[in-house]
Amino acid sequence: MAQTEPAQGVSMFKTADLKHGEHLIDELACDECHARRVGGDGHAIYRPKGRINSPAALRGMVQYCATQLNHPLFPEDVLDIAAVLQRDHYRFKD
């Protein structure tokens, strides 16, 4: 996997392919699903100080969503999506 941007402060995401993660988020319509759940543009679902309080919890939540929605993702896909969310919403540090 090609890293397209810095790991955003978390070593777990250093091998992530952010462009691929962005593509998967669009392809799987994550924002539309989140908008149905929380309203607005769906970004209110990202609460860095809530349940998702670590990079591992973020990766786990992405896997949970994929499993619940029957999206067959490889572990690398989950990591790529989580890395995009880390960059855009969470900004955890190692």
Long-range contacts (C-beta under 8 A, 24 or more apart in sequence): 1-76, 1-80, 5-87, 7-83, 8-83, 8-86, 8-87, 8-91, 9-91, 9-92, 9-93, 9-94, 10-55, 10-86, 10-92, 10-93, 10-94, 11-94, 12-55, 12-56, 12-59, 12-79, 13-55, 13-79, 13-82, 13-83, 13-86, 15-79, 16-79, 16-80, 16-82, 16-83, 16-84, 17-76, 17-80, 18-80, 18-83, 18-84, 18-87, 20-77, 20-80, 21-77, 21-80, 21-81, 21-82, 21-83, 21-84, 22-84, 24-73, 24-77, 24-80, 24-81, 25-81, 25-84, 28-69, 28-71, 30-65, 30-81, 33-65, 33-69, 43-89, 46-85, 46-89, 46-90, 48-89, 48-90, 48-91, 48-92, 52-90, 54-92, 55-82, 55-86, 55-90, 55-92, 58-82, 58-85, 58-86, 58-90, 58-92
